[in-house]
Amino acid sequence: MCEFTDDQIATRDMTRGFVAKEIAPFAAQWDRDGATPLDTLRRLGALGLFGMTVPREWGGAEIDFVGYVLATEELAYGDAGVCNAVNATNSYCFKVRDFGTAAQKEEFLRPVASGQNIGCMLLTEPHTGSDAANIRTRAEFQGDHYVVNGAKTFITSGRSSDMAVLIAVTDAAAGKRGISAFLIRTDQPGYIVAREEVKMGHRASDTCEIILDNLKIPAANMLGEPGQGLRVALSGLESGRIAVAAQAAGIARAALDAAMAYAQEREAFGRKIFDHQAVAFSLADMAMDIEVARQMGHHAARMKQAGKRCVKESSIAKLFASQMCERVCSAAIQAHGGVGYTNDYPVEKLYRDAKVLQIYDGTNEVQKIIISRELAAEYS
């Protein structure tokens, strides 16, 4: 098992402490409310968790990628919706950090990385999911600005965000090379929150459909070069998939802890149910699954941090961990028996939170396609 650096441990422990006091005790209520208090999100930002890997010169915490993954697991342990909102803001920061000019970083990166603002990604559209190249939102150049019309869906923090990276078609005839990226503020005319989704899980984060109605964007706000939008959008795929694996480990760990606590308290047939071999063996399987998934994620994270290609490893980590998480949460409900199916205990929420991990950041079917292609290349 690999050791962590002092900085990585400090990041993990800081996040764990905040989660224990400020997130976990309120997660069930936020799930019912369908929202996280903005004050809580702002305090997460003030801790440096919005721009974790952003250099200090741009307001970030300058945490390495493994530290980011450790923090993600801790946040997911407390509440998956809160974690998803933080990850979405970090994803925004990744794009501006890697493709922004100095002027763009000053205006659009520093306020988010320093925790003052929240960011999001405007990529997915109603008719697209994993097929990002098939977007239809149009950005028409008019003099010194672009006018954008279209719709985006399943946007994490679409209502609560202050800034966004927007992906739109600037040259329909150029196909994939006709897609560009832009930086926008969400308080400007033409950015309309059409509706907020009512979701199975991750209810503490707002997930919205956004209408872009004659939204004007200065030409200077193009992120990267014209036609580079798909590259911007897909640049963090490995990072996102590794983060999903960390989310899965956090949710599953919470489920195991809940199941263990219940198994050591509940009695049946004259003894604690943990003392029944069937229950104990199920919990042992859960612990094994979590540890394997965590090590897969850490391995991929270390490869990413070292600048190594990790397409296959990140997809394997995401695929295995997301499947593991649903399996562990289901077993946790089983360990609780009938009460596990009620909201008197946390495991039913954890099960609801687990399912989407197999869908976003590329469905698990897409991960299998990627893994099989990588295998074909290795064995050719």
N, C-alpha and C positions, 0 to 999 in steps of 0.2 A: 504494500500500500504506500503510495507516494506521500511525502511530507508536504505541508504547506508552509509558506513563508510567514514571518511575523506579521507582515502587512495584510496578507490574505486572511489570517486568523483574526486579526483585529477587525477587518471588515465584516467577517462572518459574525463575530461576537457582538459587534455594535448593532448590526441588523437584528440579530436574535434578541437582544435586549429590548430594542424598540418594539419589535413584534409582540413580545411577551406582555408588555405593559400597554401598548397603544393600539394594537390591531386585534390580536387573538380574542381578548375579552369582549370585543364589540362585533366580531365577524358575523355572528348569527343575526344580530339586529340589522347590520348593513345589508345582509342578504335579503332580509324581509323588506327593508326600505328601498332596495335597488340602487343604492348610491353610497359612496364613501364621502364623508365630510371633506370639503376642500381644504379645511385647516389641517387635516391629517396628511393629505397629499403634499401640502406646502411644507410641513415639517419633515416629511420624507425627503423633499427636495433640499431643504436646509442641511440635512445630514450628508448631502453629496450623492444621493442615490438616483438623481435624475441624469446626471452626466458622469457616470462612474468612470468611464474610460477616456473621458475628454481631458486633455492637458490642463494643468492649473492656469496656464496663461489665458485660457478661454473660459475660465470659471469652473472647470470640472474638478473632480476628485483625484484624477490620474491614478485610478485603481487598475490593476492589470485584469486581463480577461478572466482568469481563473477566479480572482476575487469577485468579479461581477457574477459569475456562475454560483459561487457560494452564497452571495447575498440573495440571488434569485431563489434559491432553494429555501432560505429562511423566510422570505416574504411569502412564498407559496404555502409554507407551513402555516402561516397565520391566516392568510386569505388569498385565494387564487385571483379574485377580481382585482384586489389592490396590486398584487404582483403583476398582473397583466397590464395595468395602467402604467406602472413604473417601467416595465419592459418596453412598452410602446413609446414612452418618452425617450428612453435610452436608444431605441431604434432610430427615432428622429435625429437624435444627436450624432449617431454613427454616420448618417448620411451627410449632415452639414459639416461634421469634422473632416470627412474624407473628400468631399467634393466642393465645399464652399470656398469662396475667395475670402481674403482677410476682412473685407468690408461686410460680407455676408455673415461671417462668423461673429463679428462684433454685434451686428443687429439681431441675428437669428439664433446664434449658438450660445453666446454668453448668458443671456437672460434665462434660458432653459437649463443649461448645464449648472448654473449657480443656484437653481431651485426657485427662481422667482416666477417662472412661467412653466406651463405644461405643453408638450408637443405631441403630435400624432402623424400618422402616415395615411395619405389619401390615395390608395391604390385600387383596392377591390371594387368591382362594379357588379350590379345586379345579375348580369349574364356571364360574369367571369368569376373564377375562383383561383384554381392553380394555373389557369391559362392567362397569365398576366399580360401577354403580348396582344390579347384580343380586346383591349380596352377601347371605349368609344368616346370618352370625354374629349372634347376638342378645345384647343387653344389657338385662336386666330390672331395673327400679328396685325396690329393696327397702329402704325406710326411708331411711337416709343413704348408701346405696351401691348400686352396680349389680353384678349377677351375670352374667358373660359365659360363653356356651357357643358353640362353633363350631370351625372349622378354617381355617387360613391356609396358603398354599402358595407356593413359590418366594420365600421370605423371605431376602433377602441379610443375612448376619450374624445369622441367627435364633438360632444357638447362642452366638455370641461377644458379642452385644449385652447391655448392662446395662439399657437403657431402650428403650421403644418407643412410637410413636404407633399406636394401635389404632383401626380403623374398624369400627363395628358398628351394627346396626339397633336403634334404641330405640323406634320406633313403626312397626310393619309396615303399618298402615293408611294411613300418610302417604306411602308410596312413597319417592321420592328425598328428600323433606323429612323423612323419618323416620330418617335415618342420622346418627349422631353420632360424634365423635372423642374419644378418651381418652388419657391418659398413664399408662403402667404401668411397673413394674419387672419384669424378667424372672426374678428370683429368688424371686418370691412363689408360693405354692401355686396350682396351676391353670394355670400356664404350662408346657406340656410339649413338648419337642422330640421329635416322633414319629419323624422320620427325617431324615437328611441326604442330599440328592440326589447321585447320581453323574453329573456333567455332562460334556458334550463338551469344553467349555472353561471359562475363568474358574475353574479348579479351586482356586486359592489362596484363594478366599473361600467360606465355608460358606453353602450355600443349603438352607433347611430347610422341612419341613412342621411347622407348629405347631398343637397341639391346645390349645384353651382350655376347661378343664373346671371349671365353677363358679368361675371367676376373679372375685374380689371387687375392685371398684374404688371408692374413695371418690367420692362425687358431686362433690367439689371438684376431682377430676382430669379432669373433662370439659374438653376443649380447644375453645374457642370456645363458641358457643351450642348448645342442643339443636336437632337437625335440620341443623346446619351441617357435618356430617361430610364430605359429598361435596365441599363447597367447600374444606374443609381438604385433603382427599386430592388434589384436582385443581388446587390452587392453584399448584403448581410444575411444571405440565406443560411450559411453554415452557423453563424452566430445565433440566429433566431432558433434554429433547430436544436442547438445545444442548450439554449435557454429553456426551450420546452421540456427537454429531458430533465433539467434542474427543477422546473415547476412540478413535473411528475414525481420526482423524488420527494419534494417537500410535501405535496398533498398526500402521497402514500405514507410518508413518515407520520403525518398527523393521524391518519387512519389507523396505523399500527399502534401508536400511543393510546388512542382512544380504545381500541380493542383490548390492549393489554390491561388498561385500567379497569375496564369492565370485567374482563376474565378473572382478575384477581380479587374482585369484589363480589360478583354474582355467585350464588351457590345453587347447585342442582344435585339431587341425589346425595345430599349430605356432605358435599365438599365443593370447594371453589371450582368453577368450570375450567380454569386453567389446569387443574390437576387431572382433568379428563384428557387422555392421550389425543383424541380426535381434535380437540380444540388447540392443545399445545402444539401439535404437529402443523396445524393450519397456520398458527402464528409464526412458527419457525420458517415455513415456506414464505410467508410475507416478508420476514426480515431478510431472508436470502435474496428474494427478488429485488427488494429495495437496494441492497448493497451492490448487487450486480449492475443494476441500472445506474446507480450513482458512479461506480467506477468507469462504466462506459462513457458517461458524460464527462467525467474529469479527464479521461484519456483524450477525448476529442477536443476538450477545452485547452489542454496543454499543447496539442498539435496546432490548434488555431493560434494560440499565443506565440508559439515558436515560428509562425509564418509558414507552416507546412500545409500542404494540400490535405483537406480533411472532408472531402465531399462524401465519400462512403461512410466514414466514421461518424460524421454528424447525423447522417440519415439513419444509420443503425442505432445510434443513441436515442434519437427521437422516436423511432419506430418501436424499439423494445421498451423504452421507459413509459411511453404513453399506453401501450398495451398492459404493461405491468401495473400501472397506476389504477386502471379500471379493475383489473383482477384483484388487486390488494384491497381496494375500497369495497368491492363486492364481498370479499372474504370478511372484512371488518363488520359489515352489516350482518352477515351470517353468524358471526361470533356473538353479536348482540341479540340475535333472535328477533322476535316481533318488534321490540322497542327500537331496533335499529332502523326500522322502516318509518319511524316517526321523527318529527323534528325536535323531540325532547333530547335527542343525542346528536352529536355532530356528524356522524358517519353518513347519513343520507345526503347532507349538503356536500360532503367531500366526494361522494359518488357522482352527484350532479356536476360538480366542478371538473371531474376527471375526464368526462366524455369528449369534450371539445379538443383536448390535447391530441386526439387522433385525427382532427380535422384541420385546424389552422396551421400556418407555416408549412403548407403542403400536406395533403391528406396522406394517410399511411399507405394507400395504394400508390401514390406518387413516390413515396420513399422506396417502395419495393422496385418501382421502375428504375429509379436512380441507382439503387444498390445493384440491380441486375446488370445495368449498363456498365457500371464500374467493374463488375466481375468479368463481363465479356471483354472489356479492354485489358484487364489483367491477364486473362487466359488466352488472348489472341496471339 
